[in-house]
Amino acid sequence: MAKLVYGLSQSLDGYVDHLEIGPPDPALSRHFIEQARGLTGVVYGRRMYEIMRYWDDDLPDWDAEDRDFAAVWRGQRKWVVSRSLKSVGPDATLVGNDFEAVIRELKAQLDGEIDVAGPDLAGSLTNLGLIDEYRLYLHPVVLGRGTPFFSGPRPPLRLVASDRIGEDVIRLTYVPA
């Protein structure tokens, strides 16, 4: 049975805005690449999927880590939950209205970790009790605004791990209590 994991970088005050938080340092970048390599797949909300489509095309200013992450991202299985998109890119499956049934089926039929990408989607999956683990990557910035990590209900959680990644980031890992 697959485990559904929601994890994103966030500010100390709980907002997820990759443009404001900034790019990951080399240690965090390597961490994310290795984590992505080990995933069974990723479930995206529409907005997060559209942001991640950045990795579809090679850019001349990319360094080796950018190219490495792009290669991993392109090879991943992806499920995109959207009512407005009509099509998605390679290695991606569009999931329409009955996303709950699709996610339950993925969890039952697959093994490993399936990443949840996008706070709105994560809020919906939290409401349904489908997320098995939450990973908060805390960056030493305070934004004061933006999209919160928990866009919906704030489930009761139990801390199961904490670790430092690179110089400035702390990862807190929680499971539903």
N, C-alpha and C positions, 0 to 999 in steps of 0.2 A: 504494500500500500504506500502510495506517495505521500510526502509531507508537504503541505502548503506553507511557504515562508514569505512573510512580508518584511522587507528591510530596505531602508533608504537613508541617505545622509540627511541630517537635519541640524538646524541651529540649536543652541542651548535652550532657546525659548520655544522649541517644538515646531519650527516651520521647515518645509522642504522646498527649497528654491535653488536648483543647481547653479543658476547664473549668479545669484547673490552669494552662495556659499563658496563657489569657486571650484576649480578642478581639483581632483584628488592629488595629494603628493605622491611621489614614486612608490612608497611602501603601500599606501592605500590602493593605488592603481594596480599594483601587482596582486594585492589581496582580491580585488574585484575580478581580475582576469582569472585567477585560479578558482575562485568561487564559481564564476560563470562556466568554466570548463567542466565542473562537476555536476552541473544542473541537468535534470531530466528535461526541463523546458521552462518557459516563462509564460505567464498569463499577463497580458497587457490590457490596461484601459486604453481607450482611443488616444487621448492626449499624450500619454507616456509613450505609446507606440510611435506616434508621429514624431516625437522628440528623438527617439532611438533610431528612427530611419536615417538619421545622420550617418550611421555606420554602414549604410548600404554601398556608398561610393567612396573609393580611395581619394584622399586629398593630398596634394603635394607637400603640404607643410606638416604632415603627421610624422611623429617619431616612431621608433620600433614598438613601443608599448601601445600606441594608438592602432598600428597595423595589426598587432597581436590581438587586441580586444576586438577589433572589427572582424577578424577571421573567426574568432570564437562566436561572436554575436550572429554572424551570417549562418553559421552551421547549427545554431540552436533551433529546436522546435519551439514554435511560438503559437499562442492562441490569443486572438485579439477580440476583446469584448466590446462591441460597438453596435448601435442601432443605426448610425448614420453612414459609416463606411460601406462602400459597395464592393471593395476588393482590398486585398492586402498583398504584401510582397512575398518573395520566396520563403519557403520553410515556415509559412504562417497560415493559420486557419482562422477564418472569420467566425466568431461566435455571436449569434444574434440574441433574440429575446430570452430564450430559456437557458441562460448561462449557468444557473444553479445546477441543473441536471448535467450539463457538460462537465462542470468542475467536479461534481460528485463522481462522475464516471471516470474522469482522469485520475482522481485520487484512488479509486478502487482498482483500476486496471494497470496503473504504472507503478514503478518503484523509484525511490530516490526523492530528490527535492525538486519541487516546482516553485519557482519564484513568482511572487505577485508584484507587479510593477504598476504603481499608480495609487495615490491616496484615496481617490473616490472609489475605485474598484475595491481596494482593501477595506474601505468602510462597508461596502455592500457585503463582501465576503465575511467580514467580522459579524455583521448583523445575522448572517446565516450560520454562524458558528463553524465556519470552514477553515479558518486560519489556525495552523498548528503551532506557529512560532513567529515572534516579532523580533526583528533585529534593528535596533536604533543605533545609527552611527552618529555620535555627537561630535560636532565641530565647534571650536572655540569662537563662535560668532553669535551675536544677538541681532536678529533681523527686525523684530517688532511688528512684522506683518508678513502676509503670504498665505500659502496653503499649509494647513496644519498636517502633521504626520498622521494623526487620528482625525479624519475628516467627519466621522460620524460618532458612534458610541465609543466610549472609553471602557473597554472590557476590563474586568478584574484580572490582573496578571501576577505571575510569580517569576521573580528573577532566577535564572538558572546559570547564567555565566556573564562575566564581564572581562574584557581584555582591551589592551591598548594596541592600536595599529598605527605604526609610524610615530611621529613626534607629537601629534595634536589630537588624534581621534580616539575616542573610547567607544567600543561596541558593547551595548547592553543587549543581552538575549533574554527574552521573556517567553513564557508559555501561558496559555489561559489557565487561570486559577481554578 
